[in-house]
Amino acid sequence: MGCAERRRAGALGPRFALAVLAVACGSEAAAPSSLGQPMSIGVYTLTVERTQPAPVPGPPISSFREQSGREAIMVVVRWAGLEDLDAMSRIAFAQKYLEDRLSVVESTGERTEPTAAMQSALLFMNDPGDNWRDWIVLFHLPEASASRTLEVENLDPAEGQPARFAIVLPS
């Protein structure tokens, strides 16, 4: 169980959730990273290439519906090293990982989980074919923010790898 599931433990009660979150996520500072810098996630590599506003109007996908008082941004990422998985496992792993292991933390401390993760070709209603590498992660963030940091949890860090990465996002 990673930080994302532990954050969702709030359904069991706020005290329990805070205790689990503090033990699971608070003991180690996130390693700084930057846009375009590959991050080793176990035996795989994830690169956060850029962020950009979601298109307006968005594609006819329910995740892109406007949310009042929230700004939709896309985080564009690229996977490497998933070749050892079969085609369906690659897609399932990439999507689940991005939806459960990424979050944006506002300068106020508010944490936002992704709205959705999808292969980037789907944004334009194209068939992604065998391109499992290129993904977008959609977030609906509070509109007013002094600064934002993308946190990436490293589910099963290899020796010498950090448990979390932090990327300061451009304003």
GROMACS elastic network, one bead per residue, 0.5 to 0.9 nm:
[ bonds ]
;  ai    aj funct       b0    kb
    1     4     6  0.79289   500
    1     5     6  0.59511   500
    1     6     6  0.68073   500
    1   155     6  0.84193   500
    2     5     6  0.55462   500
    2     6     6  0.61851   500
    2     7     6  0.86279   500
    2    24     6  0.74717   500
    2    25     6  0.83628   500
    2   100     6  0.82862   500
    2   101     6  0.75897   500
    2   153     6  0.76835   500
    2   154     6  0.87069   500
    2   155     6  0.64135   500
    3     7     6  0.59407   500
    3     8     6  0.85544   500
    3    20     6  0.89094   500
    3    21     6  0.67907   500
    3    24     6  0.62842   500
    3    25     6  0.58574   500
    3   100     6  0.85099   500
    3   101     6  0.74481   500
    3   153     6  0.73146   500
    3   155     6  0.88042   500
    4     7     6  0.51332   500
    4     8     6  0.64130   500
    4     9     6  0.88752   500
    4    99     6  0.89861   500
    4   100     6  0.56063   500
    4   101     6  0.60795   500
    4   102     6  0.80408   500
    4   103     6  0.83058   500
    4   113     6  0.81956   500
    4   153     6  0.84672   500
    5     9     6  0.64380   500
    5   100     6  0.74790   500
    5   101     6  0.89957   500
    6    10     6  0.78493   500
    6    17     6  0.68285   500
    6    18     6  0.89037   500
    6    20     6  0.63093   500
    6    21     6  0.58260   500
    6    24     6  0.74710   500
    6    25     6  0.86440   500
    7    10     6  0.63505   500
    7    17     6  0.65213   500
    7    18     6  0.80715   500
    7    20     6  0.80207   500
    7    21     6  0.61012   500
    8    11     6  0.66298   500
    8    12     6  0.87153   500
    8    17     6  0.76253   500
    9    12     6  0.56280   500
    9    13     6  0.74324   500
    9    14     6  0.82554   500
    9    16     6  0.75186   500
    9    17     6  0.51369   500
    9    18     6  0.86910   500
    9    20     6  0.79295   500
    9    21     6  0.85091   500
   10    13     6  0.51694   500
   10    14     6  0.52832   500
   10    15     6  0.81170   500
   10    16     6  0.71517   500
   10    18     6  0.77374   500
   11    14     6  0.75433   500
   11    17     6  0.78553   500
   12    15     6  0.86088   500
   12    16     6  0.66458   500
   12    17     6  0.69348   500
   13    16     6  0.54661   500
   13    17     6  0.61463   500
   13    18     6  0.86876   500
   14    17     6  0.50494   500
   14    18     6  0.60554   500
   14    19     6  0.85500   500
   15    18     6  0.51990   500
   15    19     6  0.61776   500
   15    20     6  0.86255   500
   16    19     6  0.52030   500
   16    20     6  0.61696   500
   16    21     6  0.84922   500
   17    20     6  0.51979   500
   17    21     6  0.59388   500
   17    22     6  0.84522   500
   18    21     6  0.50511   500
   18    22     6  0.59548   500
   18    23     6  0.85474   500
   19    22     6  0.52394   500
   19    23     6  0.62911   500
   19    24     6  0.85401   500
   20    23     6  0.52872   500
   20    24     6  0.59314   500
   20    25     6  0.82370   500
   21    24     6  0.50921   500
   21    25     6  0.55100   500
   21    26     6  0.68614   500
   22    25     6  0.56127   500
   22    27     6  0.69758   500
   23    26     6  0.59844   500
   23    27     6  0.62579   500
   24    27     6  0.69207   500
   24    28     6  0.88566   500
   25    28     6  0.68673   500
   25    29     6  0.84976   500
   25   163     6  0.88344   500
   25   164     6  0.87035   500
   26    29     6  0.71637   500
   28    31     6  0.89299   500
   28   162     6  0.85993   500
   28   163     6  0.75349   500
   28   164     6  0.81193   500
   29   162     6  0.87646   500
   29   163     6  0.85166   500
   29   164     6  0.74775   500
   29   165     6  0.86096   500
   29   166     6  0.89628   500
   30    33     6  0.89983   500
   30   151     6  0.76735   500
   30   152     6  0.85909   500
   30   153     6  0.86674   500
   30   162     6  0.70965   500
   30   163     6  0.70584   500
   30   166     6  0.55344   500
   31   162     6  0.61997   500
   31   163     6  0.80475   500
   31   164     6  0.61473   500
   31   166     6  0.59048   500
   31   167     6  0.87258   500
   32   164     6  0.87782   500
   32   165     6  0.57776   500
   32   167     6  0.61574   500
   32   168     6  0.82787   500
   33    36     6  0.88737   500
   33    37     6  0.65971   500
   33    38     6  0.84978   500
   33    39     6  0.77285   500
   33   165     6  0.61670   500
   33   166     6  0.57250   500
   33   167     6  0.51058   500
   33   168     6  0.79766   500
   34    37     6  0.55245   500
   34    38     6  0.86123   500
   34    48     6  0.77965   500
   34    49     6  0.89069   500
   34   166     6  0.78133   500
   34   167     6  0.50952   500
   34   168     6  0.69698   500
   34   169     6  0.83880   500
   35    38     6  0.84655   500
   35    47     6  0.74328   500
   35    48     6  0.53816   500
   35    49     6  0.53630   500
   35    50     6  0.59754   500
   35    51     6  0.85869   500
   35   167     6  0.69209   500
   35   168     6  0.83930   500
   35   169     6  0.80484   500
   36    47     6  0.58873   500
   36    48     6  0.56908   500
   36    50     6  0.72021   500
   36    77     6  0.89717   500
   37    46     6  0.86507   500
   37    47     6  0.59308   500
   37    48     6  0.71001   500
   37    49     6  0.78051   500
   38    45     6  0.62269   500
   38    46     6  0.57270   500
   38    48     6  0.74069   500
   38    49     6  0.89198   500
   38    78     6  0.89613   500
   39    44     6  0.84261   500
   39    45     6  0.55252   500
   39    46     6  0.52548   500
   39    47     6  0.59964   500
   39    48     6  0.84406   500
   39   165     6  0.79200   500
   40    43     6  0.68050   500
   40    44     6  0.59478   500
   40    46     6  0.65691   500
   40    47     6  0.88114   500
   40   154     6  0.82172   500
   40   157     6  0.82156   500
   40   158     6  0.85744   500
   40   161     6  0.70629   500
   40   162     6  0.88261   500
   41    44     6  0.50844   500
   41    45     6  0.55460   500
   41    46     6  0.67561   500
   41   153     6  0.84497   500
   41   154     6  0.54361   500
   41   155     6  0.73980   500
   41   156     6  0.73527   500
   41   157     6  0.63228   500
   41   158     6  0.78386   500
   41   161     6  0.77497   500
   41   162     6  0.88337   500
   41   163     6  0.89324   500
   42    45     6  0.77939   500
   42   154     6  0.71644   500
   42   155     6  0.76544   500
   42   156     6  0.57576   500
   42   158     6  0.51604   500
   42   159     6  0.88008   500
   42   161     6  0.76944   500
   43    81     6  0.70092   500
   43    82     6  0.85462   500
   43   157     6  0.86019   500
   43   158     6  0.75635   500
   44    79     6  0.74530   500
   44    80     6  0.60442   500
   44    82     6  0.63814   500
   45    78     6  0.82438   500
   45    79     6  0.58213   500
   45    80     6  0.50174   500
   45    81     6  0.61662   500
   45    82     6  0.84507   500
   46    77     6  0.68759   500
   46    78     6  0.58120   500
   46    80     6  0.64704   500
   46    81     6  0.89133   500
   47    76     6  0.85956   500
   47    77     6  0.54992   500
   47    78     6  0.51975   500
   47    79     6  0.65596   500
   47    80     6  0.83717   500
   48    51     6  0.81861   500
   48    75     6  0.70374   500
   48    76     6  0.60294   500
   48    78     6  0.65771   500
   48   167     6  0.87147   500
   49    75     6  0.76958   500
   49    76     6  0.55747   500
   49    77     6  0.53999   500
   49    78     6  0.70456   500
   50    74     6  0.83741   500
   50    75     6  0.60558   500
   50    76     6  0.53778   500
   50    77     6  0.73564   500
   50   169     6  0.87409   500
   51    73     6  0.68024   500
   51    74     6  0.55451   500
   51    76     6  0.59609   500
   51    77     6  0.89863   500
   51   169     6  0.75883   500
   51   170     6  0.78780   500
   52    55     6  0.87713   500
   52    72     6  0.88735   500
   52    73     6  0.56637   500
   52    74     6  0.53679   500
   52    75     6  0.67180   500
   52    76     6  0.79650   500
   53    56     6  0.85863   500
   53    71     6  0.79049   500
   53    72     6  0.61086   500
   53    74     6  0.59739   500
   53    75     6  0.88444   500
   54    57     6  0.84767   500
   54    58     6  0.68237   500
   54    64     6  0.77901   500
   54    71     6  0.84171   500
   54    72     6  0.53750   500
   54    74     6  0.55988   500
   54   138     6  0.77214   500
   54   139     6  0.89574   500
   55    59     6  0.76568   500
   55    64     6  0.85642   500
   55    72     6  0.84775   500
   55    73     6  0.87128   500
   56    59     6  0.83223   500
   56    64     6  0.89202   500
   56    66     6  0.88121   500
   57    60     6  0.87523   500
   57    64     6  0.84681   500
   57    65     6  0.86152   500
   57    66     6  0.87552   500
   58    61     6  0.75356   500
   58    64     6  0.56197   500
   58    65     6  0.72060   500
   58    66     6  0.85247   500
   58   123     6  0.85022   500
   59    62     6  0.84259   500
   59    64     6  0.68327   500
   59    65     6  0.88528   500
   59   123     6  0.64467   500
   59   124     6  0.69681   500
   59   125     6  0.76526   500
   60    63     6  0.87498   500
   60    64     6  0.75301   500
   60    65     6  0.84503   500
   60   125     6  0.86483   500
   61    64     6  0.57616   500
   61    65     6  0.74795   500
   61   123     6  0.83794   500
   62    65     6  0.55329   500
   63    66     6  0.85824   500
   63   115     6  0.64036   500
   63   116     6  0.64558   500
   63   138     6  0.79169   500
   64    67     6  0.87150   500
   64    72     6  0.77145   500
   64   115     6  0.85705   500
   64   116     6  0.88976   500
   64   138     6  0.79957   500
   64   140     6  0.89114   500
   66    69     6  0.89780   500
   66    70     6  0.76969   500
   66    71     6  0.81294   500
   66    72     6  0.75714   500
   66   140     6  0.85353   500
   67    70     6  0.54344   500
   67    71     6  0.75743   500
   67    72     6  0.81665   500
   67   140     6  0.73234   500
   68    71     6  0.83526   500
   69   141     6  0.84205   500
   69   142     6  0.63378   500
   69   143     6  0.59953   500
   69   144     6  0.87664   500
   70   140     6  0.55191   500
   70   141     6  0.50962   500
   70   143     6  0.51049   500
   70   144     6  0.86552   500
   71   139     6  0.79400   500
   71   140     6  0.53115   500
   71   141     6  0.50405   500
   71   142     6  0.60492   500
   71   143     6  0.51536   500
   71   144     6  0.87885   500
   72   138     6  0.68751   500
   72   139     6  0.56425   500
   72   141     6  0.62753   500
   72   142     6  0.88990   500
   72   143     6  0.88130   500
   73   137     6  0.82997   500
   73   138     6  0.59131   500
   73   139     6  0.54508   500
   73   140     6  0.65136   500
   73   141     6  0.74744   500
   74   136     6  0.60227   500
   74   137     6  0.54983   500
   74   139     6  0.63612   500
   74   140     6  0.89309   500
   75   135     6  0.83179   500
   75   136     6  0.54915   500
   75   137     6  0.50251   500
   75   138     6  0.64586   500
   75   139     6  0.78963   500
   76   120     6  0.79170   500
   76   134     6  0.75359   500
   76   135     6  0.59702   500
   76   137     6  0.65119   500
   76   138     6  0.89104   500
   77   120     6  0.89489   500
   77   133     6  0.81193   500
   77   134     6  0.61005   500
   77   135     6  0.53218   500
   77   136     6  0.60608   500
   77   137     6  0.76997   500
   78   132     6  0.87298   500
   78   133     6  0.52090   500
   78   135     6  0.61993   500
   78   136     6  0.86550   500
   79    82     6  0.73362   500
   79    94     6  0.77787   500
   79   132     6  0.76275   500
   79   134     6  0.66412   500
   79   135     6  0.80011   500
   80    83     6  0.78253   500
   80   133     6  0.65040   500
   81    84     6  0.73684   500
   82    85     6  0.57395   500
   82    86     6  0.85974   500
   82    90     6  0.62317   500
   82    94     6  0.87945   500
   82   132     6  0.86530   500
   82   133     6  0.84917   500
   83    86     6  0.74084   500
   83    87     6  0.84179   500
   83    90     6  0.77996   500
   84    90     6  0.86572   500
   85    88     6  0.80414   500
   85    89     6  0.57967   500
   85    90     6  0.56365   500
   86    89     6  0.53252   500
   86    90     6  0.61868   500
   86    91     6  0.89202   500
   87    90     6  0.52735   500
   87    91     6  0.66197   500
   87    92     6  0.88422   500
   87   130     6  0.78021   500
   87   132     6  0.80496   500
   88    91     6  0.53280   500
   88    92     6  0.61790   500
   88    93     6  0.85073   500
   89    92     6  0.50480   500
   89    93     6  0.58070   500
   89    94     6  0.83287   500
   90    93     6  0.52369   500
   90    94     6  0.59982   500
   90    95     6  0.85293   500
   90   132     6  0.68057   500
   91    94     6  0.52666   500
   91    95     6  0.61200   500
   91    96     6  0.84819   500
   91   119     6  0.83480   500
   91   132     6  0.62033   500
   91   133     6  0.89832   500
   92    95     6  0.54152   500
   92    96     6  0.60348   500
   92    97     6  0.83696   500
   93    96     6  0.53114   500
   93    97     6  0.58624   500
   93    98     6  0.84596   500
   94    97     6  0.52726   500
   94    98     6  0.61593   500
   94    99     6  0.86291   500
   94   117     6  0.86408   500
   94   118     6  0.88347   500
   94   132     6  0.80125   500
   94   133     6  0.85559   500
   94   135     6  0.83626   500
   95    98     6  0.53112   500
   95    99     6  0.61589   500
   95   100     6  0.85580   500
   95   116     6  0.85054   500
   95   117     6  0.57220   500
   95   118     6  0.64649   500
   95   119     6  0.81201   500
   95   135     6  0.83298   500
   95   137     6  0.89528   500
   96    99     6  0.52138   500
   96   100     6  0.59752   500
   96   101     6  0.81449   500
   96   117     6  0.80840   500
   97   100     6  0.52841   500
   97   101     6  0.54826   500
   97   102     6  0.77916   500
   97   155     6  0.87173   500
   98   101     6  0.55150   500
   98   102     6  0.56932   500
   98   103     6  0.89824   500
   98   114     6  0.80002   500
   98   116     6  0.84678   500
   98   117     6  0.62832   500
   98   118     6  0.89479   500
   98   135     6  0.88928   500
   98   136     6  0.89056   500
   98   137     6  0.69525   500
   98   152     6  0.85427   500
   99   102     6  0.63616   500
   99   103     6  0.84709   500
   99   113     6  0.75130   500
   99   114     6  0.57604   500
   99   115     6  0.76966   500
   99   116     6  0.63318   500
   99   117     6  0.59179   500
   99   137     6  0.75493   500
  100   103     6  0.81795   500
  100   113     6  0.78108   500
  100   114     6  0.79159   500
  100   153     6  0.87036   500
  101   113     6  0.87025   500
  101   151     6  0.79996   500
  101   152     6  0.57638   500
  101   153     6  0.50467   500
  101   154     6  0.75548   500
  101   155     6  0.76599   500
  102   113     6  0.68752   500
  102   114     6  0.69954   500
  102   137     6  0.86437   500
  102   150     6  0.69911   500
  102   151     6  0.56594   500
  102   153     6  0.64575   500
  103   111     6  0.65464   500
  103   112     6  0.55801   500
  103   114     6  0.63660   500
  103   139     6  0.84490   500
  103   149     6  0.83462   500
  103   150     6  0.58191   500
  103   151     6  0.53576   500
  103   152     6  0.68458   500
  103   153     6  0.86868   500
  104   110     6  0.82393   500
  104   111     6  0.56499   500
  104   112     6  0.52015   500
  104   113     6  0.67080   500
  104   114     6  0.81294   500
  104   139     6  0.80199   500
  104   141     6  0.81107   500
  104   148     6  0.64768   500
  104   149     6  0.55435   500
  104   151     6  0.60644   500
  104   152     6  0.89385   500
  105   108     6  0.78981   500
  105   109     6  0.58637   500
  105   110     6  0.56650   500
  105   112     6  0.64203   500
  105   147     6  0.85414   500
  105   148     6  0.56544   500
  105   149     6  0.52024   500
  105   150     6  0.63812   500
  105   151     6  0.72459   500
  106   109     6  0.52289   500
  106   110     6  0.52345   500
  106   111     6  0.63577   500
  106   112     6  0.80890   500
  106   141     6  0.86024   500
  106   142     6  0.84103   500
  106   145     6  0.65010   500
  106   146     6  0.76290   500
  106   147     6  0.60442   500
  106   149     6  0.65855   500
  106   150     6  0.89849   500
  107   110     6  0.73971   500
  107   145     6  0.66867   500
  107   146     6  0.60033   500
  107   147     6  0.51694   500
  107   148     6  0.59981   500
  107   149     6  0.79915   500
  108   111     6  0.88218   500
  108   145     6  0.79372   500
  108   146     6  0.83409   500
  108   147     6  0.86415   500
  112   115     6  0.88166   500
  112   139     6  0.73606   500
  112   140     6  0.76910   500
  112   141     6  0.67330   500
  112   142     6  0.88286   500
  113   116     6  0.89509   500
  113   139     6  0.69907   500
  113   140     6  0.85347   500
  114   117     6  0.72620   500
  114   137     6  0.65210   500
  114   138     6  0.57293   500
  114   140     6  0.74404   500
  115   137     6  0.76270   500
  115   138     6  0.54780   500
  115   139     6  0.52797   500
  115   140     6  0.66799   500
  116   136     6  0.83756   500
  116   137     6  0.59121   500
  116   138     6  0.53078   500
  116   139     6  0.73373   500
  117   120     6  0.88174   500
  117   135     6  0.69686   500
  117   136     6  0.57388   500
  117   138     6  0.61819   500
  118   121     6  0.82864   500
  118   122     6  0.67798   500
  118   123     6  0.77448   500
  118   134     6  0.87534   500
  118   135     6  0.56078   500
  118   136     6  0.56398   500
  118   137     6  0.66377   500
  118   138     6  0.84594   500
  119   122     6  0.56911   500
  119   123     6  0.75265   500
  119   128     6  0.68013   500
  119   131     6  0.79984   500
  119   132     6  0.69198   500
  119   133     6  0.79295   500
  119   134     6  0.59309   500
  119   136     6  0.62675   500
  119   137     6  0.88546   500
  120   123     6  0.55051   500
  120   124     6  0.76897   500
  120   126     6  0.88463   500
  120   128     6  0.76003   500
  120   133     6  0.89795   500
  120   134     6  0.56465   500
  120   136     6  0.53579   500
  120   137     6  0.88655   500
  121   124     6  0.56825   500
  121   125     6  0.65544   500
  121   126     6  0.51905   500
  121   127     6  0.63782   500
  121   128     6  0.50755   500
  121   129     6  0.87715   500
  121   131     6  0.84991   500
  121   134     6  0.79353   500
  121   135     6  0.80223   500
  122   126     6  0.52847   500
  122   127     6  0.65729   500
  122   128     6  0.65851   500
  123   126     6  0.73906   500
  123   136     6  0.82717   500
  124   127     6  0.88643   500
  125   128     6  0.88687   500
  126   129     6  0.86948   500
  127   130     6  0.89479   500
  128   131     6  0.55874   500
  128   132     6  0.76167   500
  129   132     6  0.81439   500
  130   133     6  0.87921   500
  131   134     6  0.67199   500
  132   135     6  0.77261   500
  140   143     6  0.87847   500
  141   144     6  0.86528   500
  141   145     6  0.88225   500
  142   145     6  0.68696   500
  145   148     6  0.71045   500
  145   171     6  0.85614   500
  146   171     6  0.79095   500
  147   168     6  0.77103   500
  147   169     6  0.73882   500
  147   170     6  0.79821   500
  147   171     6  0.66741   500
  148   167     6  0.85708   500
  148   168     6  0.60984   500
  148   169     6  0.55596   500
  148   170     6  0.77625   500
  148   171     6  0.76982   500
  149   166     6  0.62534   500
  149   167     6  0.54197   500
  149   169     6  0.54975   500
  149   170     6  0.89384   500
  150   165     6  0.80772   500
  150   166     6  0.56513   500
  150   167     6  0.50551   500
  150   168     6  0.63186   500
  150   169     6  0.66175   500
  151   164     6  0.67546   500
  151   165     6  0.56265   500
  151   167     6  0.65011   500
  151   168     6  0.88147   500
  152   163     6  0.86416   500
  152   164     6  0.55530   500
  152   165     6  0.50731   500
  152   166     6  0.64945   500
  152   167     6  0.83136   500
  153   156     6  0.89523   500
  153   162     6  0.87212   500
  153   163     6  0.61008   500
  153   165     6  0.64824   500
  153   166     6  0.89404   500
  154   157     6  0.55764   500
  154   161     6  0.81281   500
  154   162     6  0.69529   500
  154   164     6  0.53465   500
  154   165     6  0.75565   500
  155   163     6  0.70152   500
  155   164     6  0.84380   500
  156   163     6  0.76167   500
  157   160     6  0.76971   500
  157   161     6  0.52917   500
  157   162     6  0.64058   500
  157   163     6  0.59218   500
  157   164     6  0.88452   500
  158   161     6  0.54673   500
  158   162     6  0.83246   500
  159   162     6  0.85357   500
  161   164     6  0.86266   500
  162   165     6  0.68968   500
